[in-house]
């Protein structure tokens, strides 16, 4: 079996009081935050996203992948020591594991970066009635769901599994350059038979793919004055 990787979604909300701190103190806190991310990102996949203007309860999101939970734990310990994190809270946190789907032959175990301009993320839970169906019946129902998804080739699916690891059963993530295509896809999926077995698929997050420095600078609208190395 190929090694499966853990995927951690961390949504942060910055205390508004942080923006009233002196510019030098804010800049130093941002540098410490970026340094912690760069340390983890040197040998692990780590991506950053801004939610400024798309959510009212979180401002920035990090997605990290690692081969074990210890490395994710270590990263968040170091991240928590940064000046920026001392003024932030984790508004939402989702943990998933890469796993091959039992309903399709799509490869999902290999770490894969999000490439679209936009990322849409939400936790997902199916009803218990779904798991009471015979396996072949679940497979049949999911084929329609998969077929609809493939009608939107500009929207890429990055679902991970959370059974027993977190409150949700799946972390669903779609990346795309076309927001309208994603909206149309979700609306179409509501009409499939599989949708009747959805128990929960909120909250939903609209994230803008950006560099770490841009995502951090968006928090106070000020660029760092010292070039990062």
PEHU-V482448 format. One record per residue. N is the residue number from 0. PSI is psi in whole degrees, 0 to 359 (* if undefined). Layout:
n=N psi=PSI
n=N psi=PSI
This chain:
n=0 psi=134
n=1 psi=149
n=2 psi=130
n=3 psi=144
n=4 psi=146
n=5 psi=143
n=6 psi=125
n=7 psi=121
n=8 psi=120
n=9 psi=115
n=10 psi=127
n=11 psi=142
n=12 psi=128
n=13 psi=135
n=14 psi=127
n=15 psi=333
n=16 psi=334
n=17 psi=325
n=18 psi=346
n=19 psi=0
n=20 psi=160
n=21 psi=146
n=22 psi=320
n=23 psi=321
n=24 psi=319
n=25 psi=317
n=26 psi=319
n=27 psi=320
n=28 psi=322
n=29 psi=319
n=30 psi=319
n=31 psi=319
n=32 psi=313
n=33 psi=321
n=34 psi=319
n=35 psi=320
n=36 psi=318
n=37 psi=326
n=38 psi=314
n=39 psi=318
n=40 psi=350
n=41 psi=327
n=42 psi=18
n=43 psi=157
n=44 psi=123
n=45 psi=128
n=46 psi=153
n=47 psi=150
n=48 psi=144
n=49 psi=141
n=50 psi=15
n=51 psi=119
n=52 psi=350
n=53 psi=341
n=54 psi=151
n=55 psi=353
n=56 psi=5
n=57 psi=153
n=58 psi=334
n=59 psi=146
n=60 psi=137
n=61 psi=138
n=62 psi=117
n=63 psi=146
n=64 psi=141
n=65 psi=160
n=66 psi=347
n=67 psi=166
n=68 psi=334
n=69 psi=319
n=70 psi=323
n=71 psi=319
n=72 psi=311
n=73 psi=318
n=74 psi=314
n=75 psi=333
n=76 psi=312
n=77 psi=318
n=78 psi=320
n=79 psi=344
n=80 psi=352
n=81 psi=153
n=82 psi=323
n=83 psi=319
n=84 psi=337
n=85 psi=345
n=86 psi=16
n=87 psi=160
n=88 psi=153
n=89 psi=105
n=90 psi=321
n=91 psi=151
n=92 psi=125
n=93 psi=132
n=94 psi=130
n=95 psi=169
n=96 psi=135
n=97 psi=137
n=98 psi=141
n=99 psi=137
n=100 psi=143
n=101 psi=356
n=102 psi=352
n=103 psi=170
n=104 psi=18
n=105 psi=138
n=106 psi=118
n=107 psi=4
n=108 psi=339
n=109 psi=130
n=110 psi=134
n=111 psi=125
n=112 psi=154
n=113 psi=130
n=114 psi=346
n=115 psi=163
n=116 psi=333
n=117 psi=146
n=118 psi=134
n=119 psi=124
n=120 psi=138
n=121 psi=148
n=122 psi=151
n=123 psi=134
n=124 psi=130
n=125 psi=161
n=126 psi=157
n=127 psi=334
n=128 psi=329
n=129 psi=316
n=130 psi=348
n=131 psi=349
n=132 psi=150
n=133 psi=150
n=134 psi=319
n=135 psi=331
n=136 psi=318
n=137 psi=319
n=138 psi=316
n=139 psi=314
n=140 psi=321
n=141 psi=339
n=142 psi=322
n=143 psi=316
n=144 psi=314
n=145 psi=319
n=146 psi=316
n=147 psi=318
n=148 psi=323
n=149 psi=350
n=150 psi=353
n=151 psi=73
n=152 psi=344
n=153 psi=356
n=154 psi=120
n=155 psi=133
n=156 psi=135
n=157 psi=47
n=158 psi=136
n=159 psi=166
n=160 psi=140
n=161 psi=8
n=162 psi=115
n=163 psi=347
n=164 psi=333
n=165 psi=180
n=166 psi=326
n=167 psi=169
n=168 psi=328
n=169 psi=154
n=170 psi=113
n=171 psi=132
n=172 psi=131
n=173 psi=133
n=174 psi=148
n=175 psi=163
n=176 psi=352
n=177 psi=99
n=178 psi=321
n=179 psi=322
n=180 psi=322
n=181 psi=314
n=182 psi=315
n=183 psi=321
n=184 psi=311
n=185 psi=320
n=186 psi=319
n=187 psi=319
n=188 psi=335
n=189 psi=337
n=190 psi=354
n=191 psi=160
n=192 psi=325
n=193 psi=331
n=194 psi=333
n=195 psi=344
n=196 psi=15
n=197 psi=126
n=198 psi=318
n=199 psi=136
n=200 psi=37
n=201 psi=160
n=202 psi=159
n=203 psi=135
n=204 psi=128
n=205 psi=115
n=206 psi=143
n=207 psi=121
n=208 psi=123
n=209 psi=166
n=210 psi=158
n=211 psi=317
n=212 psi=318
n=213 psi=320
n=214 psi=320
n=215 psi=318
n=216 psi=333
n=217 psi=341
n=218 psi=327
n=219 psi=1
n=220 psi=12
n=221 psi=133
n=222 psi=149
n=223 psi=138
n=224 psi=346
n=225 psi=131
n=226 psi=132
n=227 psi=143
n=228 psi=*
